[in-house]
Amino acid sequence: MKLITAIVQDKDTTKLSNAFVKANVRATRLTTSGGFLRSGNTTFLIAIEDERVQAVLDMIQSVSQKRKQYMVPPVSLDAGGAHVGAYPVEVEVGGATVYTQSIESFHQF
């Protein structure tokens, strides 16, 4: 068995949850936040048989889309103390960060 930990952007959470239900994949959802944008994420914990790992990874990859978003960097002061204005910059967000680990034992009570 493997433990898959998948961190996805909140915008993809419902669609991925529905895909898991349809494929009979049990997953625990945790609300998390982080990244340099401090945006909302969802972390899924999935204990799955070895032969189903690739199918779950494929589901995560197909649902978790990267997208472009504008953000305004924090305003800073230069050495002279003058105010430096911040302009929006385009950044890529989304996708998924996925970890796969072997499970030594698994119990369901």
Contact map, one row per residue, 1 for C-alpha under 8 A:
1110000000000000000000000000000000000000000000111100000000000000000000000000000000000000000000000000011101000
1111000000000000000000000000000000000000000000111100100000000000000000000000000000000000000000000001111000000
1111100000000000000000000000000000000000000011110000000000000000000000000000000000000000000000000011111000000
0111110000000000000000000000000000000000000111110000000000000000000000000000000000000000000000000111100000000
0011111000000000000000000000000000000000001111000000000000000000000000000000000000000000000000000111000000000
0001111100000000000000000000000000000000001110000000000000010000000000000000000000000000000000011110000000000
0000111110000000000000000000000000000000111100000000000000000000000000000000000000000000000000011100000000000
0000011111011000000000000000000000000000111000000000000000000001000000000000000000000000000001111000000000000
0000001111111000000000000000000000000011110000000000000000000001000000000000000000000000000001110000000000000
0000000111111100000000000000000000000001110000000000000000000000000000000000000000000000000000000000000000000
0000000011111100000000000000000000000000000000000000000000000000000000000000000000000000000000000000000000000
0000000111111111000000000000000000000000000000000000000000000011100000000000000000000000000000000000000000000
0000000111111111100000000000000000000000010000000000000000000000000000000000000000000000000000000000000000000
0000000001111111110000000000000000000000000000000000000000000000000000000000000000000000000000000000000000000
0000000000011111111000000000000000000000000000000000000000000010000000000000000000000000000000000000000000000
0000000000011111111100000000000000000000000000000000000000110011000000000000000000000000000000000000000000000
0000000000001111111110000000000000000000000000000000000000000000000000000000000000000000000000000000000000000
0000000000000111111111000000000000000000000000000000000000000000000000000000000000000000000000000000000000000
0000000000000011111111100000000000000000000000000000000000100000000000000000000000000000000000000000000000000
0000000000000001111111111110000000000000000000000000000000000000000000000000000000000000000000000000000000000
0000000000000000111111111100000000000000000000000000000000000000000000000000000000000000000000000000000000000
0000000000000000011111111000000000000000000000000000000000000000000000000000000000000000000000000000000000000
0000000000000000001111111000000000000000000000000000000000000000000000000000000000000000000000000000000000000
0000000000000000000111111100000000000000000000000000000000000000000000000000000000000000000000000000000000000
0000000000000000000111111110000000000000000001010000000100000000000000000000000000000000000000000000000000000
0000000000000000000110011111000000000000000001100000000000000000000000000000000000000000000000000000000000000
0000000000000000000100001111100000000000000111100000000000000000000000000000000000000000000000000000000000000
0000000000000000000000000111110000000000000111000000000000000000000000000000000000000000000000000000000000000
0000000000000000000000000011111000000000011110000000000000000000000000000000000000000000000000000000000000000
0000000000000000000000000001111100000000011100000000000000000000000000000000000000000000000000000000000000000
0000000000000000000000000000111110000001111000000000000000000000000000000000000000000000000000000000000000000
0000000000000000000000000000011111000001111000000000000000000000000000000000000000000000000000000000000000000
0000000000000000000000000000001111100111110000000000000000000000000000000000000000000000000000000000000000000
0000000000000000000000000000000111111111100000000000000000000000000000000000000000000000000000000000000000000
0000000000000000000000000000000011111110000000000000000000000000000000000000000000000000000000000000000000000
0000000000000000000000000000000001111110000000000000000000000000000000000000000000000000000000000000000000000
0000000000000000000000000000000001111110000000000000000000000000000000000000000000000000000000000000000000000
0000000000000000000000000000000011111111000000000000000000000000000000000000000000000000000000000000000000000
0000000010000000000000000000000011111111100000000000000000000000000000000000000000000000000000000000000000000
0000000011000000000000000000001111000111110000000000000000000000000000000000000000000000000000000000000000000
0000001111000000000000000000001111000011111000000000000000000000000000000000000000000000000000000000000000000
0000001111001000000000000000111110000001111100000000000000000000000000000000000000000000000000000000000000000
0000111100000000000000000000111100000000111110000000000000000000000000000000000000000000000000000000000000000
0001111000000000000000000011110000000000011111000000000000000000000000000000000000000000000000000000000000000
0011110000000000000000000011100000000000001111100000000000000000000000000000000000000000000000000000000000000
0011100000000000000000001111000000000000000111110000000000000000000000000000000000000000000000000000000000000
1111000000000000000000000110000000000000000011111000000000000000000000000000000000000000000000000000000000000
1111000000000000000000001000000000000000000001111101100000000000000000000000000000000000000000000000000000000
1100000000000000000000000000000000000000000000111111100000000000000000000000000000000000000000000000000000000
1100000000000000000000000000000000000000000000011111100000000000000000000000000000000000000000000000000000000
0000000000000000000000000000000000000000000000001111110000000000000000000000000000000000000000000000000000000
0000000000000000000000000000000000000000000000011111111100000000000000000000000000000000000000000000000000000
0100000000000000000000000000000000000000000000011111111110000000000000000000000000000000000000000000000000000
0000000000000000000000000000000000000000000000000011111111000000000000000000000000000000000000000000000000000
0000000000000000000000000000000000000000000000000001111111100000000000000000000000000000000000000000000000000
0000000000000000000000001000000000000000000000000001111111110000000000000000000000000000000000000000000000000
0000000000000000000000000000000000000000000000000000111111111000000000000000000000000000000000000000000000000
0000000000000000000000000000000000000000000000000000011111111100000000000000000000000000000000000000000000000
0000000000000001001000000000000000000000000000000000001111111110000000000000000000000000000000000000000000000
0000010000000001000000000000000000000000000000000000000111111111000000000000000000000000000000010000000000000
0000000000000000000000000000000000000000000000000000000011111111100000000000000000000000000000110000000000000
0000000000000000000000000000000000000000000000000000000001111111100000000000000000000000000000000000000000000
0000000000010011000000000000000000000000000000000000000000111111100000000000000000000000000000000000000000000
0000000110010001000000000000000000000000000000000000000000011111110000000000000000000000000001110000000000000
0000000000010000000000000000000000000000000000000000000000001111111000000000000000000000000001110000000000000
0000000000000000000000000000000000000000000000000000000000000001111100000000000000000000000111100000000000000
0000000000000000000000000000000000000000000000000000000000000000111110000000000000000000000111100000000000000
0000000000000000000000000000000000000000000000000000000000000000011111000000000000000000011110000000000000000
0000000000000000000000000000000000000000000000000000000000000000001111100000000000000000011110000000000000000
0000000000000000000000000000000000000000000000000000000000000000000111110000000000000001111000000000000000000
0000000000000000000000000000000000000000000000000000000000000000000011111000000000000001111000000000000000000
0000000000000000000000000000000000000000000000000000000000000000000001111100000000000111100000000000000000000
0000000000000000000000000000000000000000000000000000000000000000000000111110000000000111100000000000000000000
0000000000000000000000000000000000000000000000000000000000000000000000011111000000000100000000000000000000000
0000000000000000000000000000000000000000000000000000000000000000000000001111100000111100000000000000000000000
0000000000000000000000000000000000000000000000000000000000000000000000000111110000111000000000000000000000000
0000000000000000000000000000000000000000000000000000000000000000000000000011111111110000000000000000000000000
0000000000000000000000000000000000000000000000000000000000000000000000000001111111110000000000000000000000000
0000000000000000000000000000000000000000000000000000000000000000000000000000111111000000000000000000000000000
0000000000000000000000000000000000000000000000000000000000000000000000000000111111000000000000000000000000000
0000000000000000000000000000000000000000000000000000000000000000000000000000111111100000000000000000000000000
0000000000000000000000000000000000000000000000000000000000000000000000000000111111110000000000000000000000000
0000000000000000000000000000000000000000000000000000000000000000000000000011110011111000000000000000000000000
0000000000000000000000000000000000000000000000000000000000000000000000000011110001111100000000000000000000000
0000000000000000000000000000000000000000000000000000000000000000000000000011000000111110000000000000000000000
0000000000000000000000000000000000000000000000000000000000000000000000011110000000011111000000000000000000000
0000000000000000000000000000000000000000000000000000000000000000000000011000000000001111100000000000000000000
0000000000000000000000000000000000000000000000000000000000000000000001111000000000000111110000000000000000000
0000000000000000000000000000000000000000000000000000000000000000000001111000000000000011111000000000000000000
0000000000000000000000000000000000000000000000000000000000000000000111100000000000000001111100000000000000000
0000000000000000000000000000000000000000000000000000000000000000000111100000000000000000111110000000000000000
0000000000000000000000000000000000000000000000000000000000000000011110000000000000000000011111000000000000000
0000000000000000000000000000000000000000000000000000000000000000011110000000000000000000001111100000000000000
0000000110000000000000000000000000000000000000000000000000000001111000000000000000000000000111110000000000000
0000000110000000000000000000000000000000000000000000000000001001111000000000000000000000000011111000000000000
0000011110000000000000000000000000000000000000000000000000011001100000000000000000000000000001111100000000000
0000011100000000000000000000000000000000000000000000000000000000000000000000000000000000000000111110000000000
0001111000000000000000000000000000000000000000000000000000000000000000000000000000000000000000011111000000000
0011110000000000000000000000000000000000000000000000000000000000000000000000000000000000000000001111100000000
0111100000000000000000000000000000000000000000000000000000000000000000000000000000000000000000000111110000000
0111000000000000000000000000000000000000000000000000000000000000000000000000000000000000000000000011111000000
1110000000000000000000000000000000000000000000000000000000000000000000000000000000000000000000000001111100000
1110000000000000000000000000000000000000000000000000000000000000000000000000000000000000000000000000111111000
1000000000000000000000000000000000000000000000000000000000000000000000000000000000000000000000000000011111000
0000000000000000000000000000000000000000000000000000000000000000000000000000000000000000000000000000001111100
1000000000000000000000000000000000000000000000000000000000000000000000000000000000000000000000000000001111110
0000000000000000000000000000000000000000000000000000000000000000000000000000000000000000000000000000000011111
0000000000000000000000000000000000000000000000000000000000000000000000000000000000000000000000000000000001111
0000000000000000000000000000000000000000000000000000000000000000000000000000000000000000000000000000000000111
